[in-house]
Amino acid sequence: MDDQISDMNSPKRAAAGQSSLTIGIVVGEMSGDTLGVGLMREIKKYYPHAYFVGIGGEKMIAEGFHSLFSMERLAVMGIVDVLKRLPELMGVRKKLRNLFLTYPPDIFIGIDAPDFNLNLESTLRAGGVKTVHYVSPSVWAWRQGRIKKIAKSVDLMLTLLPFEARFYEKHDVPVRFVGHPLADKIPLEKADKTARLSFGYSESQRLVAILPGSRSSEIQNMAPVFIEAVKWCLQRQPDLEFIIPAANQARKIQLLQLMSEEVQPLPIRIVEGQAHEVMAASDAVLLASGTATLEAMLLKKPMVVAYRWHEFTHAIISRMINTEHVALPNLLAGQELVPELIQDQVTAERLGATLLNVMSAENEQILLEKFSEIHQVLRRGGDHHAAEAVLKLIGRL
């Protein structure tokens, strides 16, 4: 880290002149890494030698990002998991705070990870650094009192979804709805069967994508019951095939260990990465609630969304939520387009029965039309508009 600090303030960078630009970014998970690398590429169209530093994922690092800590260290979910790692997380945040106050970047951008980033943004903004938060926390759904903290912490909120921007406008927080970059990258037309052929499956085979999450804790919580749901389905429809795209090598190893505990081999294939391709190849998707539900919707796939927390976490969060739905497709539509099973509802039988039902649903055309309408709304050139908003905020557009 000392080398990174020296690099931020090196004579070499100072010699770059007025065209130089230093941007601090912190992302906490894979979806943030995807947003971050898109933002970097757009900013580099204006400033090819811009310097990006903080915490980033593999995609951002490959683009030239200087990551001071592993993004994996921030990938925790739920109150219990956060408490276990709290001293480490606070130590990382303190080091970043000291770094960015000692060598202020031109702007700091927190991408998602609100519990980590908003505190950091608040301190940096008080110290004179312009701050942007990219991807709204679910403040409109629970703990709405956080809006006061957000107002004090950020100079600008960038939202991916239109209803989020309307919420901030009501509370006089500077906001810009930029659209979702995934909606720009995914064609409006439903994916054809090309992707499934690339995995070696025939067009006649029925394939289900299983996405239990990208974090270690999510795999631990969701993968075992998803595997049980697979067995439930196979007892009734033995011709089904299943494929799991592991987020990275560590998650693949974790999943393979779970599979090794099965007495009888199951037709579940595990690949590393390729979540987009896997979902595109599938006939339906069983997945944990999160960003992947949006991608499945943009790919026009029938899906079953499930999630469960540690009981202690659920006891607290369930009392704070004031929205009817948790799955992004349902939130965007304002109605239940896709089934969502939460906490005690997440059983092998419920998951299996719901999955088989959506695979034989008669309203597939209606679902396709609804998904396409939402896709059009989100298709706005998200990476470009986000970069434009960031540069405009600091007078560098």
Buried (B, 14 or more C-beta within 10 A) or exposed (E): EEEBBEBBEEEEBEEBEEEBBBBBBBBBBBBBBBBBBBBBEBBBEBBEEBBBBBBBBBBBBEBBBBBBBEBBEBBBBBBBBBEEBEEEBEEBBEBBBEBBBEBBBBBBBBBBBBEBBBBBBBBBBEEEBBBBBBBBBBBBBBBBEBBEBBBEBBBBBBBBBBEBBEBBEEBEBBBBBBBBBBBBBBEEEEBEBEBBEEBEBEEEEBBBBBBBBBBBBBBBBBBBBBBBBBBBBBEEEEEBBBBBBBBBEEBBEBBEEBBEEEEEEEBBBBBBBBBBBBBBBBBBBBBBBBBBBBBBBBBBBBBBBBBBBBEEBBEEBEEEBEEEBBBBBBBBBEEEBBBBBBBEBBBBEBBBBBBBEBBEEEEBEEBBEBBBEBBEBBBBBBBBBBBBBBBEBBEBE
